[in-house]
Amino acid sequence: MIKRPEMTKISITVFVLFFLLLSFSTGLWAGEPVPVYRFFSPVFHKQFLTLDRTERDHLLAHDANWRYDGVAFYAFRQEAPGLVPVYRFWSDVYKSHFFTIDPAEKEATERNPEWRYEGIAFYVYPLEASVSGVVPVFRLWNTREGGHFYTTFPAEREVLKGEGFRYEHEVFKVYPSYGGQKVVGVHLHPFQDSWRGSGPLNDYLRKGILPFNRETGKKHAIVMFFAAWENGEGMYSFGPRHPDYGEKYEVGWIAGQIIDAGAIPMITWEPWREGGGLDQPAYRLRRILAGDYDSYIRRFARDVRRFRAPVLIRFAHEMNGDYYPWACSLNENNPALYREAFRHVRRLFQEEGATNAYFVWSPNYASPPRVKAPCNDLEALYPGDDVVDFIGVSVYNWGSDTSRGPGWRDLDWLLRDFLDHMARYHPDKWVIVAETGCAHDRSPQEVAAWIKKAYQFLATRGNVAAVVYFNDFAYHNPGFSDFRVTTGHSWPQFPVPEEITQAYREAIRFYLP
């Protein structure tokens, strides 16, 4: 039997945020909260907020001085009982907008010749409102160049306080966005005896997830693991193993243990025979498109539907590299085949009614230099907004391993261009940093500093919904780079320095459980 989860075991905060995100973005609550879009100008060092989609799209298309940062929060377009108006002002002196709900502050600002009243921006809840799911908006003042900054994310507030901003106070309440209330996730490898039929039935939960949460001081909202379509012993099923297909492992059993931990499972679903190398003619993308695996995909989708809980499906990731059989540049593949294979798999899930499966399109942050156009073109590989629920990304500081990365680099240096690109070309899609980590090939103090700086950078990026840290050796092999922040169950003979674990605890303390 499939392990059927109890929905109450998912973190209430995470589940509510997940539901609000999807309901608002898909229009399930028409006429209710709408997104307030957020821009930041690296040129002027100012912030701009608008719920006018036309205004957003005009800035995206015509003004390179402004960087789109995603949805700041959700507010209301029209007046309603319990809501108050947010008044919007512009200053030619400060080149900045100012927002307030305070009538006295509005009147005083109207009398100030440095500010021009522009009207009501949107409607929100006052601070005294007791409404489930809303959070306060923090207001800060730029002491160096003038202008206000607004955020719902405590981590961003703390980062800005260290960069010349003075925290003023909370100003009103809104529904949070993922960008304003980011969640933390982790990759933990399901060791051999955690699969059903291989040993104790809850070892992934008992020896993996729960100890990691205890050691890091926070319940992680997403737990990611890898599942190939096939290994040398047969196919990986989601639900009950089917003897006719030689199936050995139940992916749903691992996913169920993630639900038991109060998290949402993200399955990195790999269309290949695990360990079979790059030359796998049976798994060329054209074979998937030809329907060779339709019965397997449909059965997997039906079992996901019966699972009932939300499942993130990260299908055929890092397609812009050259180290997986489904990569665009290998096995007679090309961008069109990749796009259509992704769409084909998603369509089969839709036909089977697996509406609880949310698909993550997840390239590497950049292609290796040896991968040439068009396979290094992210837009050529994008399957389409109608089949992509989230955009994922893999990004590592590989340190001295220059065969896999550009050398020791901060996450800001590695990821900024990717996030800017996605904000400009896919402004309605959230980004999940689906894999990240820092190699332990410098001192523990330097690794610790990298981790803290990475989470500070991500705190300021409004289109980032979640961050999943890769708590393992690369390729689950101690012969490769160590990215762990805790020692864990699998490799006790290679302890992680406490400085690194403590840095991670501090880095995620303002992120949601």
N, C-alpha and C positions, 0 to 999 in steps of 0.2 A: 504493500500500500504506500501511496505517496504520503509523506509526513505533512499533514494539513496544519498550517500554523494558526495560532490564536492571534488575531489582529491586535489584541490589547498588549501583546508582548513587544510590538514595535514602539520605540520611543514616541510618546505622545507628541512632543515638540516636533520631531522629525516628520511624523506622519501628517500632522496638521500643515506644516510648511510644504510638504510634498503635495498634498491635496490642494492647498491654496494656489500654489504655483501652477499646477495643471489646470485647475478650474478657471483661474483668471486668464491664463494664456489661451485656453481653448474656448473661452466665452460661455462657460456653463452658467455663470452668474451674470448674464447680460444686464447692463444697467447698474451693476454693483461696482465694487472697487475696480479701478483701472490703473495701469502702470504709469508711474511718474518716471520719466527718462532722465538720465543723469549724464552730464558732460563735464569734462575737465580740460582746461587749456594749459598745456605745459609751457606755452608762450607767456600767457598772462598770469598763470598760477591762480586761476579762478574757477569756480564751479558754476554750472548752470543746470536748473531743473525745469522740466516742462512735461505736461501730460498731453501736449498737442503733437500728435504723430507727424503731422505735416511739417511742423517746426523742427522736429527731430530729423526727419528725412532731408529737409533743406540743409541743415548743418552738416549732415553726413555727406551730402553730395557736393556742397559748394564752399565749405569753410574748413580748410585744413588746419586752422588754429585750434580747433576743438576736437578732442578725443572722446568718442562715445564710450561710456563705461557701463552701459546696461541699465537695468531697472533699479532705481534707488529704493522705491517702496511702492505700495499701492494706496491710492487715495480715491476720492470721489469727484465726479465731474459736476454733479448737481447737488443743490441744497437738500437736506433731509433732516428729520428730527434727530437730535443728538449730535449733529455735525456743526462745525464752525468754519467760516471762510479763512483761507490763507491769502493775505494781501501781498502783492508782488510789487517791488520797487526796482528801479534801475539807477545806477550812479555813473555818470560820465567821468566823474573824478576817479573813482575806484575801478571802473570798468567791471562792475560786479552787480549781481542781483541780491536783493534782500527780501526775506520772507518772514511774515509774522502773523499771528492770530490775535495779538493783543490790540484792542481798539485804541488804548492810550498810546502805545508804541507807534501804531499807524498814524495817529494824529500828529505826534511829535515828528515823525519822519516826513510827513507831508509838509511841515513847516520848515524843514531843513532844505535849503536850496541845492544841496549836493545830491539830493535824491528826487526821482520822478516816479510818481505812482502810476502803475501800469494796469491795475485792476485785480480781480480775484483770480488766483492761479488755480486753486482746487479747494476741495473741502476735506476736513480731517476731523478726528476726535480730539477734544480738549484733554489736557493731562489728567483731569479728575475722572475721566470716563472709565468705567469698569466694563470692558468689552473683551470677550475671550479672543485671544490670538493677536491683539495689537501690541505694539512696542513703542517706546518713546523715540523721538528724533532728537539727537544731540546737536547743538549749535556751537560752532567755534569761530573765532575771529583771527584772521591772518595779521599778526602784529608787524610783519615786515612790509607787506605790500597792500594791506587793507583788503576788505572783502570777507564775506562769511562762507562757511562750509557747513553742510548738513549731512549727517550720517546716522543710521540706526545701528551700526556695527561697533560695539565697544572696543574691539581690537583696532579699528581704524581711528577711533577717537584717541586712543593711547599713542598710536604712531604719530598722528598729527600734533599732539601736544609736545612731542619731542622734535618737531620740525618748525617751530616758530608760531604755532597756533595756540591761542588762549581759549580754553574751554569756558563757555559762558553758562549754559544751562540747558535743560530739556525744554522743548518748545511746544510739541504737540504729539499725538499718537497716531500711528498708521499701521496698516498691515505690512509685515515685512516681506521683502523679496529674498530669494536665495543670495543675491549679491550683497544684501544688507545684513543677512543672518547666516553666514556661511557654516557649512557642516564639515566635520572631519570624518575621514574614512581611513581604512588601512587595508593593505594586502597582506594576508597571512596564508602561507602555503598549507593546504590540507594534507598533512602527513599521512602516510600510507594507511595507518590503522584507524583513520577517521572516516573512511568511506564505508558505507553500509556493506556488510558481508565480509569485511576485512578485519574487523576487530570490534572493540567497544563502540557502541552506537552514537555516543555523544562526545567523542574525544576532541573534535574540532572546537566545540563549545568549551569543554572543560579544561583542555590543555592549551588551547590556542587563544580564542577570543576573550574569554573572561579574564585570564591572567594578564593579557595585554592591556585591557581596560583598567585593571587594578594598578598595574605598574605605571601607566601613563596618567592616571587620575581622571580619566574621562571615558564615558561610553561613546564608542565610535558609531556614527550613524550609517555608514556604508562599509561593508566588508567585501572586498573583491577577491576572486579566485579565478584560476584558469581552468578551462575544460575543453580538451580537444574533442573532435567528433569521433576519433578512433585512436586506439593504441594497439599494440601488438596482440592484445587479448580480446579485442572486439570493440564495439561501439559504446559510447557513453550515452546512456539514456538519462532523461530527467526523472521519470517516474519508475514504475516497476520494470525490472529487467525482463527482456523478452528473449527466451532461449533461442528462437529462430534467428535472431540477429547476433548471437554470441555476446550480448551485452554483459559487462561486468560491473560497472560503477553507476550509481544513481546520483546524478548531479543534484536532484531535488533534496536528497538527504543532507547534503552540505548546506544548501540554501535554507533548509528548515532549521538547522542549528544557528544560522545567522539570524533568522527571525527570532529564535528563542533568546538570542542575546540582545534583542531590541533594536536590530539594525535592518537595513535593506540590502539584499544580496545584489552584487554586480558580477555577472558571469562573463568573463572574457572568453567568448565562444569561438574556438579556433577550427576552421574547416581544413583539417589535415589529419594524417596519421602521425600521432605524437612520436617524436624520435626518428621519423622516417627521412629526414633530410629535406633539401629543397626540391629535388627532382621527384615530384609526385604527380604523374600524369592523371591519375584518378581524381585528383583534387584541383585540376585546372578550373578556373572560373567558368569556362564554357561548359564543363560537365555539370556544375551546379545549375547553370541556366538551362541546360538541356533536360533537367528534371531527374537526373540520376539519384538525387538524394531527397526527392520530394516526400517520399513516405516516411523517411527518418525525421525530416524537419517538421512535417505535420504532426507526427506522434509526439515529438518534443514539445511542440506548441500546445497540443491538447493537454499535455501533462502540466505545462506551465499555467494554463487556464484553470485547471483543477486545483492548483496550488493556492490560488486566490490572492495572495499577498503581492505587493509590487515587486517586480524583478527587473533589474537593468540588464539588458542584453548588449554586450559590447562585442559586436560581430566583426570578425576579420580586421582586427586593429592593425595600426602601423603599416598600412598598405602602401605608404609612400617610401618605405625602406626597400631593402633587397635581401631580407633574411627570413622570409616566410614564403611558402609556396603560393599564397594568394597575392603576393606583392605585385603591384602593377607592372614592374619591370621584368618579371620572371615568368617562365612557363607559358609563353605566348599570350600572356595577359595584356590588358591595356586599360586606360581609364574608362572607356565605355563599358567594357565587360565587368569591371569592378562595380561601377554604378548600378548596372542592371542586375548583377548578382545580389547586391545589397537590397535592392528594391524587390527582387524576387523572394528572398527569404522573408522580408517584412510582410509582403503580400500574403504569403502562406500563413504567417502568424495571425494576420487580420482575418483571413478566411476561416481559421479555426477558432476565432472568438477569443484569442488570448489578449484581451484589452488591458490586462495587468502587466504586460511586457512592454517596457519602454526601451527603445533602441538608441544606442550610443554609437555615433560615428566618431572614430578615435584615431586620428593619424599621429605620427610622431611630430614633435614641434617643428622639425625641419628634416628634409631628406639628407642622407649622406651625400657628399660632393660627387660621388661616382654615379648617383642616380640622376639621369638627365631628363629634360622635358620630353614628353608631357607628364611623366610619372612623378615629377617633383612639384607639380602644379596642384595645389590643394583644391582650387575651384573645379578643375577638370575631374577630380576624384569625388566631389561632393554629390551624394545620391539624390538630394532634394529635400526641401523643408517638409514635405508631406510624409516622409518616411524617417526623418531624423528627429528624435525627441530631445536629445542632448548632444552637444559636441564634447568629445573627450580629447585628451592629449597626454602623451607620454613625454616626460622631460627629466633628464638626469644630469647631475654633475658627475661625470665619469672620472674626473680628476686626471691622473696621469695616463689613463687608458685612452690615448688619442686615436686608437683604431675605432672607437665607438663614440667619441665626443671631441669637442674642440679644446680640451684641456680644462683646468680648474676655472669654472665660471660661476658667478652668482646666478640665482634663478631669474632675477630681473633681466640680466643680460641675455639669458637663454630664451625666455618666454615672452618678453614684451612684444616683439613683432607679431608673434602668433596671436596673442590676445587682441592687439590692435586690429589685425586683419579680420578676425572673427567678429569683433564689435562693429566694424565698418560694413562687412559684406553679409553678416548674419546677425543683425541687431536683435532679432527676436528669439535667439537661441542662447541658452545657458551653457557655460563651459564647466565641465568637470575635469579637474586635473586628476586623471585616472591612474597615473603612475608617476611618482617623483621620489627622489632620494639623493643623498650625497655620499659619494664613495669615501671610505675611511682610509684614504692614503695620505692624509696630513694629520696633524696632531688632533687629539680629541677636542681641544679648545677651538681649533679652526673649523672642524666639522660642526661643533655646537653653534658657533657664530653663523655659519652658513644656514643652518636650519632656522634659527631665529630670524635672520634677515629674510629668508624665503617666505615665511608666514607673514611677516610684516608687509612685504611687497604684495602678496596676494590679498591681504586685508584691504588694500587700496584699489583693487580692481573690481568694479561693480558687476562685470559680466561673469565672474567666477562664482559658481554655486557651491562647489565642494572640492576638497583636496584629499586625495587618497595617497598615503605614504606607503612606500614599498618596503615592508619590514622583512627583508630576506636578503640572502646573497643573490646576485644576478644569476638567473637560470637555476635557482635553487641549488647552487653548487659552490662550496666554499673555496674552490679554485679560482673563482671570479670575484668581482668587486663586492664588498660588504656594504650594504645600504641600511642595515638594521639600526633601530633606535632602542630596542630591547633585546636581550639575549634570546628569550623564547625557549621553546621546548625542543626544537629540532637540532640546535647546535650548541649545547651547553659547554662544549670544550672550547668555544670561541666567545668569551664573554664580551659584552658591549660596555665600554667605559661609562661610568655613572654620569660624567659630564655631558655625554650625548643624550642619555635618557632624560636628564634634568632639563636640558635645553629644549627637548621636544615637549616636555610637560609645560614649560613656560610659554613656548611658542603657540600652543593650542588652547591656552587657558580661556581666551575670550571667544573661541569658536563654539558652535552649538554641539551638544551631545547628540 
